[in-house]
């Protein structure tokens, strides 16, 4: 699996016009993407403020009217003439990096663009009811001043509730609460027209984990919107304080030393899950095969943060050093502690997009750029995608890596030999009443390892968001082959790959990585087959013809595609 296993010297790669376009793409980013991005961010902010001014009753009334429009639109579809249902959202708007080619075939669009309001912050029940296009920046603006937050807040402002539920969402608090979808209390889904049950006839269903639609409740995460249309969700809130007390601790050694240092930073060795030393937030950045920085955070009050001698660092200011570079200073000056305003900590990676900002704008991390133009950062990912043609898109697929690997915590040492730098973030994989698309290793509760509990196995996200070394050196690099090796390793080690990323899996291998049982059961039960594209074809790399999808759907009804060799 490891990039380190490849020959140290590869043949030199001949440069083509795309290489030069990518090299000087910063010109378009500075003069086109950044100004438009800033304008869109500002307009979105004004829209969020306008939404907040509306009363709960008004927002709820608008929501109900919009749901009726969705139901009406679905009923207008003629299955024999119209294509499969998908949202009217443009392909380039999605934050994920895979090709959204399924929208380039004939399809039946349903407009969900109005579903971008926080419907309610219920402080008694400790839930936030949100529509699917509510993003993380919007929800933290509404909750943090109340000393509340979602249990899992994804780092980037633009990530939406719908994308994090139907796809994948993780944060530094996931070692306590699981993935974003694990914090959802209830879903509101518009089902497809169908003959299986009456409720499938365009009816709005409130699915929870203990009512008659519990199967649907557990099947929705990772389904990519292929079971129904999500129109709202109730998400768990937790109490928070004004600051995050963050400890930076350098770790050095070989990959096993780095992995153990990461594990020890948050996982008690003796299954003491109530240990007060367990942090509220955890992440580790591995900068090279021998050095990394573990960061652990505990919520702190304003009074504590402002005590004499404590350092407060407002990392959200545009002129501040990028967070991953700031954290890297611990390798020189050793362990240190500082206090960061809670909301700024949540979105610490937004300005630099992890390490991607350096690749997009090579000099954007310099002090002079941060002071002069840092307030325009970051460029919207959707605009970056909109300004690249197919040739540029294919170039990034072949010469760049944006992947997340979910692996059991004890296998982290084997997963670190990849492309550096790496982002590590742990999460609980819960043992649920039914087997969902992703699930812990069978029998983990009988052979508990560090970080595991009787009800959840500790996994970790290994985030790879960078250009591989051979590409930097101008050598030949087969990105597709590297992804294949990565995915093969994940299948063999009970790991999972989030579906936003580019995949090289064929359908049989896809269903070896994920479990199809509950998902296919719900697709048939709730009339999704023949109405919504299956999750594999929605994620598959390359173009999909309508005939190809229809044939696959027909075969899906006749033969279970979850067979294992």
C-alpha positions as CSV (number, residue, x, y, z in Angstrom):
1,X,0.0,0.0,0.0
2,X,2.7,2.4,0.9
3,X,4.1,5.0,-1.4
4,X,7.4,4.3,0.3
5,X,7.4,0.8,-1.1
6,X,7.6,2.2,-4.7
7,X,11.1,2.6,-6.3
8,X,12.8,5.7,-4.9
9,X,13.6,6.9,-8.4
10,X,11.0,6.7,-11.2
11,X,11.3,7.7,-14.9
12,X,10.9,11.4,-15.5
13,X,7.5,12.5,-16.8
14,X,7.3,14.6,-19.9
15,X,5.5,17.9,-19.2
16,X,2.3,18.7,-21.2
17,X,0.3,21.9,-21.4
18,X,-1.9,20.9,-18.5
19,X,1.2,21.0,-16.2
20,X,1.8,24.6,-17.0
21,X,-1.8,25.6,-16.6
22,X,-1.9,24.0,-13.2
23,X,1.4,25.6,-12.3
24,X,0.1,29.1,-13.1
25,X,-3.5,28.5,-12.1
26,X,-3.0,30.9,-9.2
27,X,-3.5,33.8,-11.6
28,X,-7.1,32.8,-12.2
29,X,-7.6,32.0,-8.6
30,X,-6.4,35.5,-7.4
31,X,-8.2,37.6,-10.1
32,X,-11.3,35.5,-10.6
33,X,-12.0,32.8,-8.0
34,X,-11.1,34.8,-4.8
35,X,-13.2,37.9,-5.6
36,X,-16.2,35.9,-6.6
37,X,-15.8,33.6,-3.6
38,X,-15.7,36.5,-1.2
39,X,-18.8,38.0,-2.8
40,X,-20.7,34.6,-2.6
41,X,-19.6,34.2,1.1
42,X,-20.9,37.7,1.9
43,X,-24.2,37.1,0.1
44,X,-24.6,33.8,1.9
45,X,-24.0,35.4,5.2
46,X,-26.7,38.1,4.5
47,X,-29.1,35.3,3.6
48,X,-28.3,33.5,6.9
49,X,-28.9,36.7,8.8
50,X,-32.2,37.2,7.0
51,X,-33.2,33.7,7.9
52,X,-32.3,34.3,11.6
53,X,-34.6,37.3,11.7
54,X,-37.6,35.2,10.7
55,X,-39.8,33.7,13.5
56,X,-39.8,30.0,14.2
57,X,-43.4,29.9,12.9
58,X,-42.5,31.6,9.7
59,X,-39.5,29.3,9.0
60,X,-41.6,26.2,9.7
61,X,-44.4,27.4,7.5
62,X,-42.0,28.1,4.6
63,X,-40.4,24.7,5.2
64,X,-43.8,22.9,4.9
65,X,-44.7,24.8,1.7
66,X,-41.3,23.8,0.2
67,X,-41.8,20.2,1.1
68,X,-45.2,20.3,-0.6
69,X,-43.5,21.6,-3.8
70,X,-41.0,18.7,-3.6
71,X,-43.8,16.1,-3.2
72,X,-45.7,17.8,-6.1
73,X,-42.6,17.7,-8.3
74,X,-42.0,14.0,-7.7
75,X,-45.6,13.2,-8.6
76,X,-45.1,14.9,-12.0
77,X,-42.5,12.4,-12.9
78,X,-43.3,9.9,-15.6
79,X,-41.1,6.9,-14.9
80,X,-41.3,5.6,-18.5
81,X,-40.2,9.0,-20.0
82,X,-38.2,10.8,-17.4
83,X,-34.8,9.9,-16.1
84,X,-33.8,9.0,-12.6
85,X,-34.4,11.6,-9.9
86,X,-31.6,13.8,-8.6
87,X,-31.4,17.3,-7.1
88,X,-31.1,20.3,-9.4
89,X,-27.8,21.3,-7.7
90,X,-25.1,21.8,-10.3
91,X,-22.3,19.1,-10.5
92,X,-19.5,21.5,-9.7
93,X,-21.2,22.8,-6.5
94,X,-20.6,19.6,-4.6
95,X,-17.5,19.8,-2.3
96,X,-16.4,16.2,-3.0
97,X,-13.8,15.6,-5.6
98,X,-15.3,12.7,-7.5
99,X,-16.8,13.3,-11.0
100,X,-20.5,14.0,-10.7
101,X,-21.1,12.4,-14.1
102,X,-24.5,10.9,-13.3
103,X,-26.0,14.4,-13.8
104,X,-24.7,14.4,-17.4
105,X,-27.2,11.8,-18.5
106,X,-30.9,12.3,-18.8
107,X,-32.4,12.9,-15.3
108,X,-35.4,14.4,-13.5
109,X,-34.4,17.3,-11.4
110,X,-35.9,18.3,-8.0
111,X,-35.0,21.7,-6.7
112,X,-34.0,21.7,-3.1
113,X,-32.2,25.1,-3.1
114,X,-34.7,26.7,-0.7
115,X,-33.9,24.2,2.1
116,X,-31.1,26.3,3.7
117,X,-32.7,27.4,7.0
118,X,-32.1,26.5,10.6
119,X,-35.6,25.7,11.6
120,X,-35.2,25.5,15.4
121,X,-32.6,25.5,18.2
122,X,-34.4,23.5,20.9
123,X,-32.4,24.1,24.1
124,X,-34.7,21.8,26.2
125,X,-34.4,18.8,23.9
126,X,-30.8,19.8,23.0
127,X,-31.4,19.3,19.3
128,X,-31.0,21.6,16.3
129,X,-33.5,21.1,13.5
130,X,-31.9,22.0,10.2
131,X,-32.6,21.8,6.5
132,X,-30.1,20.0,4.3
133,X,-28.3,23.0,2.9
134,X,-27.5,24.5,6.2
135,X,-23.7,24.7,6.4
136,X,-21.3,24.4,9.3
137,X,-20.4,28.1,9.3
138,X,-24.1,29.0,9.6
139,X,-24.9,26.6,12.4
140,X,-21.9,27.6,14.6
141,X,-22.9,31.3,14.2
142,X,-26.3,30.4,15.6
143,X,-25.3,28.0,18.4
144,X,-21.9,29.0,19.8
145,X,-23.2,32.4,21.2
146,X,-25.7,30.2,23.2
147,X,-22.8,28.1,24.5
148,X,-24.1,25.2,22.4
149,X,-22.7,23.3,19.4
150,X,-23.5,20.3,17.3
151,X,-21.8,17.2,18.9
152,X,-19.7,16.9,15.7
153,X,-18.9,20.1,13.8
154,X,-17.1,19.5,10.5
155,X,-14.1,21.8,10.1
156,X,-14.8,23.5,6.7
157,X,-17.5,26.2,6.6
158,X,-19.1,25.1,3.3
159,X,-19.8,21.5,4.4
160,X,-23.6,21.1,4.6
161,X,-25.8,19.1,6.9
162,X,-27.2,17.0,4.0
163,X,-23.8,16.2,2.6
164,X,-22.4,15.2,6.0
165,X,-25.5,12.9,6.6
166,X,-25.8,11.3,3.2
167,X,-22.1,11.2,2.8
168,X,-19.5,11.5,5.4
169,X,-18.6,13.8,8.3
170,X,-16.0,13.7,11.0
171,X,-14.4,16.0,13.5
172,X,-12.1,16.0,16.5
173,X,-15.0,15.2,18.8
174,X,-15.8,12.0,16.9
175,X,-13.9,9.8,19.4
176,X,-16.7,10.6,21.8
177,X,-19.8,10.9,19.5
178,X,-19.0,9.0,16.3
179,X,-19.4,10.3,12.8
180,X,-21.8,13.2,12.0
181,X,-24.6,10.9,11.1
182,X,-24.3,9.2,14.5
183,X,-25.5,12.4,16.1
184,X,-28.7,12.7,14.2
185,X,-31.9,12.2,16.2
186,X,-34.4,12.1,13.4
187,X,-34.7,12.5,9.6
188,X,-37.5,14.0,7.5
189,X,-37.5,12.2,4.2
190,X,-39.6,12.5,1.1
191,X,-39.9,9.0,-0.4
192,X,-40.2,8.1,-4.0
193,X,-43.5,7.1,-5.7
194,X,-43.7,3.3,-5.5
195,X,-45.9,0.2,-5.2
196,X,-44.2,-1.5,-2.2
197,X,-46.1,0.4,0.5
198,X,-48.5,3.3,0.5
199,X,-46.1,5.5,2.4
200,X,-43.8,5.4,-0.5
201,X,-46.2,7.5,-2.6
202,X,-44.5,10.9,-2.1
203,X,-45.2,10.9,1.6
204,X,-43.0,12.7,4.1
205,X,-41.7,10.3,6.7
206,X,-40.1,11.1,10.1
207,X,-37.6,8.3,10.6
208,X,-36.1,7.7,14.0
209,X,-34.1,4.8,15.4
210,X,-37.0,3.4,17.4
211,X,-40.1,3.8,15.3
212,X,-41.5,1.8,12.4
213,X,-39.0,3.4,10.0
214,X,-35.9,2.5,12.0
215,X,-34.6,0.5,9.1
216,X,-34.6,3.6,7.0
217,X,-33.1,5.6,9.8
218,X,-30.0,3.3,9.9
219,X,-29.8,3.0,6.1
220,X,-29.7,6.8,5.2
221,X,-26.0,7.5,6.3
222,X,-23.6,6.9,3.4
223,X,-26.5,6.4,1.0
224,X,-25.7,9.6,-1.0
225,X,-29.4,10.5,-1.3
226,X,-30.4,7.3,-3.1
227,X,-33.2,6.3,-0.7
228,X,-35.2,9.5,-0.6
229,X,-34.8,13.2,-0.5
230,X,-33.7,14.6,2.9
231,X,-35.6,17.8,3.8
232,X,-34.7,18.2,7.4
233,X,-32.8,16.6,10.3
234,X,-32.8,16.9,14.0
235,X,-29.2,16.8,15.3
236,X,-27.8,16.5,18.8
237,X,-26.5,19.6,20.6
238,X,-24.0,19.6,23.4
239,X,-23.1,22.4,25.9
240,X,-19.8,24.1,25.2
241,X,-17.7,26.9,26.7
242,X,-16.2,30.0,25.2
243,X,-12.7,28.7,24.6
244,X,-10.8,25.6,23.6
245,X,-7.7,24.9,25.7
246,X,-5.4,23.3,23.1
247,X,-2.3,21.3,23.9
248,X,0.3,20.8,21.2
249,X,2.6,17.9,21.8
250,X,5.3,16.8,19.3
251,X,5.9,13.1,18.6
252,X,9.0,11.7,16.9
253,X,10.2,8.3,15.8
254,X,9.2,5.7,13.2
255,X,5.7,5.3,12.0
256,X,4.8,3.0,14.9
257,X,6.1,5.5,17.4
258,X,4.0,8.2,15.8
259,X,0.9,6.0,15.7
260,X,1.3,5.0,19.4
261,X,1.8,8.7,20.4
262,X,-1.4,9.5,18.6
263,X,-3.3,6.7,20.2
264,X,-2.0,7.5,23.7
265,X,-3.0,11.2,23.3
266,X,-6.7,10.4,23.7
267,X,-7.3,6.6,24.3
268,X,-7.0,5.4,27.9
269,X,-5.0,2.2,28.1
270,X,-7.3,0.4,30.6
271,X,-10.7,1.0,29.1
272,X,-11.4,3.9,31.4
273,X,-13.9,5.6,29.2
274,X,-15.0,8.0,31.9
275,X,-11.5,9.1,32.6
276,X,-11.5,12.9,33.0
277,X,-8.2,13.0,31.1
278,X,-10.0,12.0,27.8
279,X,-10.0,15.3,25.8
280,X,-13.0,16.9,24.1
281,X,-11.2,17.2,20.8
282,X,-8.4,15.2,19.2
283,X,-6.4,15.5,16.0
284,X,-2.8,14.7,14.9
285,X,-0.9,15.9,11.9
286,X,1.9,13.8,10.6
287,X,4.3,16.0,8.7
288,X,6.8,13.4,7.5
289,X,7.6,9.7,8.3
290,X,9.4,10.7,11.5
291,X,7.6,13.8,12.9
292,X,4.1,14.7,13.9
293,X,2.1,16.9,16.4
294,X,-0.7,15.6,18.5
295,X,-3.3,18.2,19.5
296,X,-5.9,17.6,22.3
297,X,-8.5,20.2,23.4
298,X,-10.7,20.7,26.4
299,X,-13.4,23.3,26.6
300,X,-12.6,26.2,28.9
301,X,-14.5,29.1,30.3
302,X,-13.8,32.8,29.5
303,X,-12.6,33.3,33.0
304,X,-10.1,30.4,32.8
305,X,-8.8,31.5,29.4
306,X,-8.2,35.1,30.6
307,X,-6.2,34.2,33.7
308,X,-2.8,35.8,34.0
309,X,-0.2,33.9,32.1
310,X,-2.5,32.1,29.7
311,X,-2.0,32.7,26.0
312,X,-5.1,33.4,23.8
313,X,-4.7,32.8,20.1
314,X,-7.5,34.0,17.8
315,X,-6.6,31.8,14.9
316,X,-9.6,33.0,12.8
317,X,-8.1,36.4,11.9
318,X,-7.1,36.5,8.2
319,X,-3.6,37.6,8.9
320,X,-2.8,34.8,11.3
321,X,-0.5,31.9,10.2
322,X,-2.3,28.9,8.7
323,X,-3.2,26.5,11.4
324,X,-1.2,23.5,10.2
325,X,1.9,25.7,10.0
326,X,1.2,27.1,13.4
327,X,0.9,23.6,14.9
328,X,4.1,22.6,13.2
329,X,6.0,25.1,15.4
330,X,5.7,22.6,18.3
331,X,8.4,20.5,16.5
332,X,10.9,23.3,17.3
333,X,9.7,24.8,20.6
334,X,8.3,21.7,22.2
335,X,4.9,21.1,23.9
336,X,2.8,24.2,24.6
337,X,-0.7,25.2,25.5
338,X,-3.0,28.1,24.3
339,X,-6.6,29.1,24.4
340,X,-8.6,29.5,21.1
341,X,-12.1,31.0,20.8
342,X,-14.4,28.0,20.3
343,X,-15.9,29.0,17.0
344,X,-12.5,29.9,15.6
345,X,-11.2,26.5,16.7
346,X,-14.0,24.7,15.0
347,X,-13.1,26.3,11.6
348,X,-9.4,26.3,12.0
349,X,-8.7,24.6,8.7
350,X,-11.1,26.6,6.6
351,X,-8.7,29.4,5.5
352,X,-6.0,27.0,4.3
353,X,-8.2,24.0,3.3
354,X,-5.8,21.8,5.2
355,X,-2.7,21.7,3.0
356,X,-4.6,22.4,-0.2
357,X,-4.3,26.1,0.1
358,X,-0.5,25.9,-0.4
359,X,-0.9,24.0,-3.6
360,X,-3.6,26.3,-5.0
361,X,-1.8,29.5,-4.1
362,X,1.9,28.7,-3.4
363,X,2.6,32.1,-1.7
364,X,-0.7,32.6,0.1
365,X,0.8,31.5,3.4
366,X,3.4,34.3,3.3
367,X,2.9,37.2,5.8
368,X,2.6,39.8,3.1
369,X,-0.2,37.9,1.3
370,X,-2.0,37.2,4.5
371,X,-2.1,40.8,5.5
372,X,-3.0,42.2,2.0
373,X,-5.3,39.5,0.6
374,X,-5.8,36.9,3.3
375,X,-9.3,38.3,4.0
376,X,-10.3,36.9,0.6
377,X,-9.4,33.4,1.6
378,X,-10.4,30.7,1.1
379,X,-11.5,30.1,-2.5
380,X,-14.8,28.3,-2.7
381,X,-14.1,24.7,-3.6
382,X,-17.2,24.8,-5.9
383,X,-15.6,27.7,-7.9
384,X,-12.3,25.9,-8.1
385,X,-14.1,23.0,-9.7
386,X,-16.2,25.3,-12.0
387,X,-13.0,26.8,-13.4
388,X,-11.4,23.6,-14.4
389,X,-12.2,21.7,-17.6
390,X,-12.2,17.9,-18.0
391,X,-8.5,17.8,-18.8
392,X,-7.6,19.7,-15.6
393,X,-10.0,17.5,-13.6
394,X,-8.4,14.3,-15.0
395,X,-5.0,15.8,-14.2
396,X,-5.8,16.2,-10.6
397,X,-7.3,12.7,-10.4
398,X,-4.1,11.2,-11.8
399,X,-1.5,13.4,-10.0
400,X,-3.2,14.5,-6.8
401,X,-4.6,12.7,-3.8
402,X,-7.7,13.8,-1.8
403,X,-8.7,10.7,0.1
404,X,-9.9,9.7,3.6
405,X,-9.3,6.2,4.9
406,X,-11.3,4.9,7.9
407,X,-9.3,2.1,9.6
408,X,-9.4,0.4,12.9
409,X,-7.4,2.3,15.4
410,X,-4.9,-0.5,16.1
411,X,-4.1,-0.7,12.4
412,X,-3.0,3.0,12.2
413,X,0.7,2.1,12.0
414,X,0.1,0.2,8.8
415,X,-1.9,3.1,7.3
416,X,0.7,5.8,7.9
417,X,3.1,4.8,5.1
418,X,1.3,6.8,2.4
419,X,1.7,10.4,1.2
420,X,2.8,13.1,3.7
421,X,1.5,15.2,5.4
422,X,-1.4,13.2,6.9
423,X,-4.3,14.2,9.1
424,X,-5.5,11.8,11.8
425,X,-8.8,12.0,13.6
426,X,-10.4,9.2,15.7
427,X,-14.0,8.2,15.7
428,X,-16.2,5.6,17.4
429,X,-17.8,3.0,15.1
430,X,-20.9,1.9,17.0
431,X,-22.3,-1.6,17.2
432,X,-25.9,-1.0,16.0
433,X,-29.0,-3.1,16.2
434,X,-28.7,-3.8,12.5
435,X,-25.8,-4.1,10.0
436,X,-25.3,-0.8,8.1
437,X,-23.1,0.0,5.1
438,X,-20.2,0.5,7.5
439,X,-19.8,-1.5,10.7
440,X,-17.1,-2.5,13.2
441,X,-15.1,-5.7,13.0
442,X,-17.1,-8.7,14.1
443,X,-16.3,-9.7,17.6
444,X,-14.3,-6.6,18.5
445,X,-16.1,-6.4,21.9
446,X,-14.6,-9.7,22.9
447,X,-11.0,-8.7,22.1
448,X,-11.0,-5.1,23.0
449,X,-8.0,-3.0,22.1
450,X,-6.9,0.4,23.2
451,X,-9.8,2.8,22.6
452,X,-12.5,0.2,22.2
453,X,-15.6,-0.1,24.4
454,X,-18.2,-2.8,24.7
455,X,-20.5,-0.8,22.4
456,X,-18.1,0.8,19.9
457,X,-14.8,0.0,18.2
458,X,-12.4,2.9,17.8
459,X,-11.6,3.8,14.2
460,X,-9.5,6.6,12.8
461,X,-9.6,8.7,9.7
462,X,-6.4,9.0,7.9
463,X,-6.8,12.1,5.7
464,X,-4.5,12.4,2.6
465,X,-4.9,15.8,0.9
466,X,-1.7,16.5,-1.0
467,X,0.4,15.9,-4.1
468,X,2.6,12.8,-4.0
469,X,6.3,13.2,-3.8
470,X,7.0,11.6,-7.3
471,X,4.8,14.3,-8.9
472,X,6.7,17.1,-7.1
473,X,9.9,15.5,-8.4
474,X,8.6,15.4,-12.0
475,X,8.5,11.6,-12.1
476,X,6.0,9.3,-13.6
477,X,3.2,8.5,-11.1
478,X,0.2,6.3,-11.6
479,X,-2.5,7.9,-9.4
480,X,-5.2,5.4,-10.5
481,X,-3.0,2.4,-9.5
482,X,-2.2,4.1,-6.2
483,X,-5.9,4.4,-5.4
484,X,-6.5,0.8,-6.4
485,X,-3.8,-0.3,-4.0
486,X,-5.2,1.9,-1.3
487,X,-8.7,0.5,-1.8
488,X,-7.5,-3.1,-1.9
489,X,-5.7,-2.6,1.4
490,X,-8.9,-1.1,3.0
491,X,-11.0,-4.1,1.9
492,X,-8.4,-6.5,3.3
493,X,-8.2,-4.6,6.6
494,X,-11.9,-3.9,7.2
495,X,-11.5,-0.2,6.3
496,X,-13.8,2.1,4.5
497,X,-13.3,4.9,1.9
498,X,-15.7,7.9,2.1
499,X,-17.6,8.1,-1.2
500,X,-16.9,11.8,-1.9
501,X,-13.4,10.7,-3.1
502,X,-12.4,9.3,-6.4
503,X,-12.7,5.5,-6.5
504,X,-11.3,2.8,-8.8
505,X,-13.6,0.0,-7.4
506,X,-15.8,-2.0,-9.7
507,X,-19.2,-2.9,-8.4
508,X,-18.3,-6.3,-6.9
509,X,-15.4,-4.8,-4.9
510,X,-17.5,-1.8,-3.9
511,X,-19.9,-4.2,-2.1
512,X,-17.0,-6.0,-0.6
513,X,-16.0,-2.8,1.1
514,X,-19.5,-1.8,2.1
515,X,-22.5,-4.0,3.3
516,X,-25.4,-3.9,0.9
517,X,-28.0,-5.8,2.9
518,X,-29.9,-3.1,4.7
519,X,-29.4,-0.6,2.0
520,X,-30.8,-2.9,-0.8
521,X,-33.7,-3.9,1.5
522,X,-34.7,-0.3,2.0
523,X,-34.3,0.6,-1.7
524,X,-36.8,-2.1,-2.5
525,X,-39.1,-1.5,0.4
526,X,-39.4,2.2,-0.1
527,X,-39.6,2.3,-3.9
528,X,-36.1,3.8,-4.5
529,X,-35.2,1.3,-7.2
530,X,-36.1,2.8,-10.6
531,X,-36.4,6.3,-9.1
532,X,-33.0,7.0,-7.6
533,X,-29.7,5.9,-8.9
534,X,-28.0,3.3,-6.7
535,X,-25.1,4.5,-4.5
536,X,-22.5,2.6,-6.5
537,X,-23.4,4.2,-9.8
538,X,-23.7,7.6,-8.2
539,X,-20.2,7.3,-6.9
540,X,-18.6,5.4,-9.8
541,X,-15.8,7.2,-11.7
542,X,-16.6,8.1,-15.3
543,X,-19.7,8.7,-17.2
544,X,-22.8,6.6,-16.8
545,X,-25.3,6.1,-19.5
546,X,-29.0,5.8,-18.6
547,X,-29.1,2.4,-20.2
548,X,-26.1,1.2,-18.1
549,X,-27.8,2.3,-14.9
550,X,-31.2,0.8,-15.9
551,X,-29.5,-2.6,-16.7
552,X,-27.6,-2.5,-13.4
553,X,-30.9,-1.7,-11.5
554,X,-32.6,-4.7,-13.2
555,X,-29.7,-7.0,-12.4
556,X,-29.8,-5.7,-8.8
557,X,-33.4,-6.8,-8.5
558,X,-32.6,-10.3,-9.8
559,X,-29.2,-11.0,-8.2
560,X,-27.8,-9.7,-4.9
561,X,-24.7,-7.6,-5.8
562,X,-23.2,-8.0,-2.4
563,X,-21.7,-11.4,-3.2
564,X,-18.2,-12.1,-1.8
565,X,-15.6,-14.2,-3.7
